[in-house]
Amino acid sequence: MTSMVKNFLILAHHSPHQLNRLVQRLYDDHSFFYIHIDLKSDIESFKSLITLPKVYFIEDRVNAIWGNFTIIQATLNALTQIIRDNRPGFTILLSGQDYPLATNRELTEYFLQNKAYNFIDIKPIEEAWPEEYLSKTNHFYINLTPKRGNGLFIPYFKNVPFVALLKIYLRLIKSSIVHKNTTLFFFIFNSLKKRKSPVPIQYGGSQWWALNLECLKMIMGYIHKYPNYINYHKFTYIPDEIFFHTIIKILQEQHENILTKPSIMYVNWHKLDYEFPAVFGIKDTMELLKAKQNEKLFARKFDEAADDKILDFLDHQVN
């Protein structure tokens, strides 16, 4: 079988043992691992456990906050090293709570058979989030604290009653929020003008993708050419579900060779509350096997501490 390089870009912040299990499971002669450990986590607990060759811990770490641009920054920091290493093949974005549904051989064969494609879900944002896309495009969003979902939308002042706008400003003042190169005045000033996207149409979908080296180089080239694209998304709500998707759609209009297929990551959003995907357990074996039949090669989320039997089952099943 011909080889295919697989660069696994993994974003993690806890559970070193589970991350080690993921790396061990995916490890083969043609796999490389680029791991970003959240800045607020103890990286030594990961490094002392994960000691295999071809595993690289990203040195330029950020404090990644859910719903915030920092997730993208962590990804870009890892991509910079991957592109510098310049290995033809695929880069697969994962979290530390993901797990493969296929063998390493099956993964390699699948990417070889589909080497002309990039795997990412892309829809116009009004189709992806019909009820909230305007909040993403028209409002500034900031996190008041690192706690998930504790953020604030700042709308254009003409779109809300004065009292409501005053309450927003008071929340900003009370939060004592401090951003690098950002002041309270910045947010108040920007609420006095309409927020404008740097691109005519925005696209979105699942955060998780698998992209080939050529596509990644074009994405990074686009970012360097249009720095305002990054500045805009620094204050976008959950930008990791928009940032790469929109660039790829723009590049597709310019380059016929950028082809896409749906994401190979399986996520169940229906079992738990909105914005919290289901955590799979041993009871979900048939669901996961069915997902694999539908060309989903990875799934999320898993929690080894809550149920490690499902990971044992997947290891046994694929082998």
N, C-alpha and C positions, 0 to 999 in steps of 0.2 A: 504494500500500500504506500502511495506517495505521501510524504509528510506535509503537514500544514501547521504553521506556527499559530499558537493561541496565546495571546497576551491577556491575562485575567487582571482587570483593574478592579480592585476590591476596596470598597469604602466600609470601614468598621470602627466601632467605638466601644464595644464590650465583648464579653465571652471569648477570651483567648483560646480556650480549648475547642470551642465550636469552630472558630476560624481555622485553627490548626487542622481539624478534621476535614474541613472543606478543601484546604490546600493539599493535604495528603490524598484526598479522593481524586482530585483533578490532575495531580502531578504525573507527568510523563516526559519523554525525551524532548518534546517540542513545545512544552508549555513553560511560560514565564509569568511571574506574579508580581504585580505592582500594587502594594498595599498602602492605603492612606489610613492612618490611625488618627482619630480625632485628637486635636491638640489638648483637650481637657482630660484625655485618658492617659493612663500610664503605659507608654509604648514598650517599656522594658519587659512587662509581663507578657507581651506578644513576642518580642524578639527572643527572649529566653526559651520560648516554647517552639517557635517556628524557625528552624535553623537549616532548612534544606537549601541547596544551591539554587540559583535562578529565582530566588525570592528577594525582592527589593522593597524596602520600606521607604516611602517617600519622605524626604527630609523637610521639604517645605510644607509643613502641616498647618492647618487652619482649624479654628474652632467652628465646626460645622453645626449649623442650627437649622432645624426642620423648617421648610417653607422659605428659606433664605438663600441668597446668592452664594453663600459660603459653600453650599453643596456643590455648586458648579465650579467654584474656585478650587476646591479639593480635587475635582475631576480633571480640571485643566492642568493643575500642577503635576498630576500623574501622567497625563497625556504628553506633556512637554518632555518627560523622560522617555516615554515609549517611542515618540517620534524621533528623538535623538538617537535611540538605539537602532531604529530604522530596520526592523525585521518585517519583511512582507508576510502578511497573514491577517488575522482578525484580532481585534481587541474587544473583549466581552466585559461589559460593565456589570458588576455584581455588588451586593452588600454582604456583610458577614453572616447574614441570616438566610442566604440563598443556598440551594443545593441542586446538583444535577439530577435529571431524570434519566440520563443516558450514560453509557460507558464512554470512556475517553476515545475509544476507537470509533464509536458511533458519532461522537462529536466531530472528530477529524473527518470522517467520511462525509458527514452532512455539509461541513464547510467546503470541502473539496468539490462536492457536487453543486454547491451554490456559491462558488467563489466570486461570481460576478455581482452578487447582491450584498446589500447592507440590510440589517434586520432592525427595524424600528417602526413603531406605530405612529402614523402621521395623519392628522385630520385638521381641517380648519378649526380654530379654537372655539368658534361658535357652535360647532358640532360636537366637539369634545366636552365642552362645559356650557351647555345652553343657558344655564341659570346663573352662572357666575363669571362668564368670560369678560363682561364689562368691568368687573372689579379688577381683573388682571390687567386689562388694557388701559383703563381710564383713571385708576387710582394709584397713588403711591402707597406702598406697603412697607412697614417696618416692624421688626420684632421688638416688643417692649422688654422682654426677658428671653433667656435661652429656652424657656419652657415651651413645649410644642403647642402651637396654635395661639400663643399669647402675643398677638400682634395687633396692628392698627392700620386700617385703611384711611387714607387721607384723600378725599375727593376734591374735585374742582368746586370752588366756593359757591358758584352760581347754581350748582346742582343739589344743594342741601340747604335747609332753613338755617338762619343765623344761629339759633340756639344750639342746633345739632353740631354746627361747625365749632362753636365756642366750647362745647363739651369735648370735642376731639382735641382742641388745643390744650385744654386743661389736663386731659389724660397724658398728653405729651410732657407737659410741665411736671406733673406729679411723678411720672415714671423716671424722671432725671436721666433720660436715655442719652447715651454718649456714643456716637459713631465716629470712626476715623474720618477726618475731613468733613464732618457733617455737624451742623448745629440745628437747634430748634428753629432758628430763623430760616434755615434752608427749607424746612418742611412747610412753614407758614408761607414763605414766599412762593413756593411751587404750587401751593393750593390756590394761588391767585391766577394761575394760568392752566390751560388745558394740557394734560399729559399727552404727548404725541409719540407714537411708535416710530422707530427709525426705518421700518419696513411697511409696505402697503398692506400686506396680509400676514397674519401670524398663524402658526400651526402648532399643534401640541399632541400629546399622547403619553404613554407610559414612559417613566424615566429610564427604563432599562433597555439597553440596545447592544448590538454587536456590529461593529463597523470595520471595514478593511482599511489598510494603511493609506491607500490613495485618498479615500474619502476623509480620513482624519487630517491629512496634510492640507486638503482644500479647506476644511473647517477652520483650522488654525490660521491659514492664510487669510480667510475672510475676516476673522476676529482682529488680526493685526491691521488689516486694511480699513476696517470700520470700528474704531475704538468706542464710538458712541453706542454701539450695539451692546457692549458690556455695561456701560454706564446706565443705560435704560433698564436693563434687567436686574441691576442691583437693588431696585425698589419695586420689583414685580413679585406678586404672590406666587409661590411655588414655581420659580422660573426653570427648575430642572426639567419640568414637563413641557417646556416651550423652547428653550434656548437652542438646543441642537436640532430639534425638529424643523424649526423655521429656517435655519441656515441650510440644511440639507434640501429643503424644498426649493429654496432660492438657487442653490447650486444645480439642482436637477434641471432647472429652466435654462441653464447655461451649458450643461454638460450632459449629453445623452447617455454617457456610460455610467452615470450614477443611478443604479437601479435599487429598488427597495422591496423588501418583503416584510410581513408583520413580525413583531418582536417574538423571540423564542423563549420569553419568560412568561410563566403562568402565574397569575395572581387571582385570588378569589376575593372580590370586594363585597360580596353579598351576604356573608355569614355574620359579619360584625358591623358596627356602626360606620357611617360614612368617614372616609379618610383613614380607616384602620383596617387593613387587609387581614384576612383570616390567618391564624397560626395553625399550620397543618399538624395533625397527629395521626396515630396509627389507624384511626377510624376513617381516614381519608385516602386509603391506599387505592381504591378503585378510581376515585376522582383524579388522582395524580397519574395513574397509568393511562387513563383516557386522555389526559392532557398531552402525554407523550405521543399518543397515536395521532394527535392533531398538531404534531411538529413543535410542541413546546418542550424544549430540551432542559430547561431549568424551572424551578418554582421557588416562590417565597410566600410566607415567611415560615421559618422553623425556629424552634426554641429547644435546644438540647436539654436544658434544665427541666423543662416542663414535660417533654416527651421525646426521648431519644430512640424509642422503638421504631418510629417512622423512618429515621435515618438508617437504622440497621436494616429495615425492610428494603429500602431503596438500594442499599449496597448489595444486599443479597439478590434482589430482583434483577439488577442490571448485570450481575456477574453469573 
